[in-house]
Amino acid sequence: MLLPSKKISLVLFSLFAYCCVSIAQQWHTTIDILHPPQNTKLLGIKNLLIVNNAVQQPDNFGHANYHDSKSLGYESVDLSLSVKYLLFTLANQLETSREFDYVGLVDQTQNTNGSFYVKKYLTKEQIQQLCHDYQADAALVLNSLSQYDRQGYYEGEDMHYYTYLDAYLSSSWTLQTPSGSQQIINFSDTLYWENDDRTITDAFQGLPNRKQALLDMCNYSAERFAQLFLPQWATVDRYLYENKDTLISEGIKQFTYMHWQKSYDKFLEAYNNASKNSKVTLSAAYAAANLALVSEIIGNLSQSRQWASNAADKFSQIKGSDALQQRVNMLYYRRQIDQRIIEQQKFSSK
């Protein structure tokens, strides 16, 4: 499975200040590139079951109060909804991504006689039964969820009180299949709130409710955790080169209309014409650089890499600091293409 480039994000290009002796212009645009997931463990799984196997955190565990660096003890916070917030948001994120045919959720904990302080994993037989009942290919199981927070205050020299709420979340998961394979995935997150005011009461009122803040953190963490398993679009900068060469100008005109093949043909014609000259010219280098970009857009990364190499080689044969800088730029661009090729190979092998 290949990761295509999206269409050009900006049809109208912005010219930034760049000139050289050949009266060249460098045009800037952006394209959206699809990167594979950071974590590829869910690739190939179409029917996924999310399972609660965690024991609820005790209310009096992990909620500290401070004045400056001095501990004021702990307080109780009801986190009975934390696991549900985390799992429902995760299931929603994965389901709406359309990367899966089905995302099921077992929100009632399967760990009915365990301890919050000791993880207890589901057996192969339990996973087989759950996957059978829900027609799932694999189960993403939450085995523990811990939330810690520190709330405190200190007095500033400006006669203001400064308050803060610092929250931490730690979750431990397993990806389990009916065949018995099991992979452990740990994920942690932090959130921070702060406020200041002339009275300590007003300063604390500017912080979110402690319980609600920790529930909000479950939603936030679930969204971030889901992104690990989903392909991500990223906007990247790209550049085109233009000088007095009529064919290059025509190629850029076709490029602005997103006529990729016509644009490619014009740049190729410009490259071939310029290459007939025994002396390497900037037109040949510019055309090769432009061909590399069009090739990337149409999804032919190996061809894009070859044209980037050709452009770098042409720039290296031209005297002048500008040509040297453009060679460096093309070598950097080639490394970006190399990285995309590696990502595609990893993604398509799954």
N, C-alpha and C positions, 0 to 999 in steps of 0.2 A: 504494500500500500504506500503510495507516494504522498508527500506533503507538498501540495501545490502552493505557488505564490498567489496571493489574491490579486485582483486587478489594481491598477494604479490608483492610489488614494487621491492624488491631486492631478487634475488634468492640466491646469494652468501652472506653469513653472515659475519659480521666483529666481531671478538672476542676482547672484551676489557679486560683490566687487572682486573680480578676478580678470586680469588681462595679461597677455604676453605679446611678444614681438609679432606673432602671426595674427594679431587681432582676434584671438580666440575668446570664446565665452564658455563658461561652465554653468550649466543649468541644473538646478536642484529640484528633486521630486522625492516622494516617499512611496514605498510599497509595503504592503502588509504580508508578513511571512508567517506561515504556520509552523510552530515548533512542536515536536513530540512532547508527551508528558515527561515531567521530571522523574516520575516513578512509573515504570512500565509494567508493574505487576498485574494490573487489571486489563492490559491489552489482550484482545482476543476473547474476553469474557462478555457475553451478550446478556445473560440473565444473572443478575447479582442480587444477593440477599444480604441486608445489613442486620446484624444481630446484636442485641444487648446481652452481654454476659458480665456486666459490672455490678459490684455491690455499692450501694449508695454511700457517699461520704458522710461521716458523722457531722452533725451540725456544729459541734464545738471544736472541730479540727481545722487548724490552719488560718484563723482570722485574727491577726495581731493588730494591736494599737500602739502608737508611738507618740512621744513628745520629744522632739529633737531626736537623739539616738537612744533615748531611754524607753524601755518597754513598759507599757501600761497594762499588759496582760492581754488576754484573748476574749473574744465574744462568740456567741453562737449565731450562725446564719443558716436558714433553711435552704438547702440546695437539693431538695427532693425532685425538682424539675430539671436539673442541669443535664442529666443524661438524655432526657427526652428532647430538650432543646437542641442538643448536639446532634443526635441521631436524625431527628426530623429535618433539620436544616441540611445535613449531609445528604440524606436521601433525596431531598428536593433538588439540591444542586446537581447531583449525578443524573437524576431523572430528566431534568430540563436540558441537560447538555446534549441529549440525543445520541450519546455515545453507546448507550445500552438499549436493548430492546425492552428490558424490564428491570426495575429496581424495586425490590420488596423490602419490608421492614418488620422485624420482630422487636417491638419496643419493650415488651415485658422481659425482665432479666431471666436468663436461664441459670444464673448462679444463685440458687435459693438457700444454700446452706454454707456459703463461703464467708470469707473475711475481707473487709475493705483493704487490709494491710497485706494480703497475700493473693496473688493472681491465681486463678483456677481456669485452665483452658478447657474448651470443649473437646470431647473425644471424637475420633474418626466416625464412630457409630452415630453420635449425636449430629454431626455435620451431615452425614448421609441421610439421616431422617429429615432434618430441616430442609435440605436441598430437594429431597424427594417431595416433601409436602408443598413446597413453594415453587417447584419446577425451576430451580436455580442451578447454575453451573458452578458457583462458588459462593462462599460466605465471607463477608468482611465483618469481623467480630470485634466489638469493643470489650476489652477485658478489664480495663480500669480507667477511671477518670478522677483526677485529683485537681483541686483548685485551692490555691493559697493566695492570700492577699495581706497587704499592710496598709493601714490607714493611719495617718498621723498629721502632725502640724508642728510648726515652729514659728517663732516671732522674728520678723525682719527688722533691720535697723531703721526702716522707713515707717515704723509704727503700724505695720500691716501684719496680719496673721496669714501664713501660707499653709494650705492644706493639700493633701495628696492622697490618692488611692492607687496602689500599685498591685496589679493582679497577675497571677501566673496560672497557666493551665497545662497539665501534663496528661496525655492520653496514650494508652498502649493498645494496639490492635493486632489481630492476626488475620491473614488472608488464608482461608482453608478451603480445600476442595474435597469432594466425596472420595477421591482416590487416596487421600491421606496426606497430601502435601500441605505444608504449613510454613508461612513466612511471617515473621514478627515485624511490625511497623510501629515505631514510636514517634510521637509528634508533640511538640511543646509550643506554647505561645505566651505572649505577654501583652498587657495593655496598661496604660498609665493615664490618670486624670489628675489635674491640679487646679487650684483656685487660690485667690487671695482677696482679702477684704479687711476693713478696719476693725471688725469685731470677729471673734472666733466663731460665733454662731453663724454669721453671714458667710464666713469663709467655708464652713462645713456645708452649709446649704447649697453652695455652688458646686459641690460634688454630687455625682449620681447616687441614688439609693444603692447601698452595698449589695443587697441581694440582686436587684435588677442589673447592676453593673456586671455581676458574675454570670448572670444568665445571658446578657448581651455578649459577653465574651465567648460563651458557648457557640452562639450563632456565628460570631466573627471567626472563631477558630475552625468551625466546621466548613465554612466557605473557603478558607485558606487550605484546609486539609484536602478538600475535594479538588482544588486546582492542581494538586500534585499528580493526579491521575488523568487529567484532561489535557488535550492539545491546547496550546496557547498561541494566540495571534500577537505578533509584535510588529510595530511600525519601525521601519529602518530607513535611513537616508541613502539616496542613490544620486548619481550625477551623470549628465550627458555633456558631451563636448561638441562645440560648434565653432567653425571658422569661416573663411570665405569660400570653402568648397561647396558648390551648389548642391551636389548630391547629399552631403551631410545635412545641409539645411533642409532639403526635401525629406530626408529621413526623420528629422526631428519634427517636421510638420505632421507627418504620418503618425509619429509617436504620440503627439498631443491628441490625436483623434482615436488613439488606442488601436490603430491598424497595425498590429504587431508584425505580420508577415510583410506588408508593404514597407514598413519602416526597416525591417531586417534586410530586405532586398536592396533598398537604397544605400544603407550603410555598407553592405557587402560590395555593391558596385563601386562605391567610393573607395573602399579598401583595395579592391583589385586594380582600379585605375591608378591609385597612388603607389601601389606596389610595383607597377611597371617601371617606375623610375629607379635607376640603380642607386640613387641616394634616398635614404629613408627620410620621409617627411612627416611632419606633425599630422597631416591629414590621414595618413595610414594608421598612426598611433591612435588618433581620436576615433576613427571609424572602428578600429578593433575594440576600443574601450566601450563604444556604444553597442557594438554587436554582443559584447559580454553581458550588458544589462538587458537587452531584449531577449537574449537566450535564457537568462534567469527568469524573466517574467513569464515566458511561455513554458517554463518548467524543465528545460533541458540544461541541467546543471553541469553535466560533463562538458557540453559545448561551451557553456558560459566560462568554465574554468580555462578551457583552451584559448578562448578569445582574450581573457584577462592575461594569460601568459604571453600571448602574442603582443598585446598592448604594452606590457611591461618590457618585453624585448625591444620593441620599436622605440620606446622612450629612452631606453638605455643607449641607443645608437645615435641619439640626438644631443648635441652639445647645449649646455645652458642649465642654470639652476632650476628653472621651471620644469624642464623635461625630467630632471633628476627627481624632483618632488613628485611629479606625476607617476614616475616609475614606482616610487615608494607607495603611493596611493593605490596603484593597481596591484602590487604585491599584497597589500593589506586586504584589498577587495578579494583577491584570490583565496586568502586564508579564510575569509568569511564564507566563500562558496565551498571550500573544503569542509568547513564545519557543518554546513547544511547537508553536504553529501553524506558525511558520517551519520548525521541524525537520521537521514532518510534510510540509510542502510540498516541502522538499528531498529527503526520503526517498522520497516517492511519485513524484517526477519521475524517479528513477533507473530 
